[in-house]
């Protein structure tokens, strides 16, 4: 199945390194969300990724892998998202690791299933920013320049503003929505209630709800209301 | 005029920082070459770029700017090629300088006139490699991985193998031609006679003839024979 992400308004991001009960996983997968992104910054392995995929595959929800570790590239996902960290100070997060992976798998990859994501990571205190050595002291104009690189130089289908762990500047996010023409704008970070989900959904094309799934499932599920998705499990 | 580069087999690259007589410039511009790329690694300024453009514009040959300095972005070229040095160890040559330029000009750019080039610079002793801190100790598989990044992750119209100043490994270039599907393969470096032009033209889609223009114009013009271009000036 080739998934069309352009209709995605809301997705959950699940971390293979974190624990989720079967009951909670079922509530997430049958929530009406448009998709599940599997991915995380640390502790992601082939085994825990396979395991999570197999559990999600009991349900009909589209499931895509955000590839962050060469050792955790598991076949069987609907799509593979490849992060390119545009504000990293280390080229290995822009092209280096990608080249290593492609050196190994490039000849057998199905490029129809691969989407590049132009990432900008903006919370300096996050694992993601530390791991990728991201330059987080940027202003709206800097992020806008990255958005244009993603769309016009690299022709990426996704531009992803990641505040990982904290709720970001929605005025900045809205500005990127005005700057981008065709590239789809993902926003992730700190969406832990309905109000924040509403603000983020008004600014970005697609909102990504992550950590709150593990901290407060009911609050996580309430983020679906604001994008007009039915919570099928309660029908 | 929007130039279609896909038919380009042969181009000359002229350096604004080097001296060329009017007679020699005329012979180049009326040679039958498919285009002139204006660009250089060092000493390129707004003034010497404007000057060279104005002189080339006396002739009908397509003329494009390879942007390498933010201060030397001159309006009036047919196209703007933006180098992205995929094997640079410094992110400023991959996205950093691009972001700086786009921060200033992004809102007014005509993206129809802009083409990104995925560059791999392979001669460690060249100005270009030193300037960009290029990782030149790479094998065929590494370069193939960069080619796939250029084509499939970044959707670039051009992949450019640059041996700047020395004639490269044509077996490697041929392998990239086999790896790429739609992205156009440029080869530049050390083409200073007909035999090398023939070998390069058999391996790449487009050959770029540079330095020899300044050292031996007759030899430079002979590189046109091998790609079946008429030397109009002698008709």
Interface residues (C-beta under 8 A of the other chain):
Chain A: X82 X84 X86 X88 X89 X90 X91 X94 X95 X98 X99 X100 X102 X103 X106 X109 X111 X114 X116 X141 X142 X144 X145 X146 X148 X149 X152 X153 X154 X155 X156
Chain B: X82 X84 X86 X88 X89 X90 X91 X94 X95 X98 X99 X100 X101 X102 X103 X106 X109 X111 X114 X116 X141 X142 X144 X145 X146 X148 X149 X152 X153 X154 X155 X156
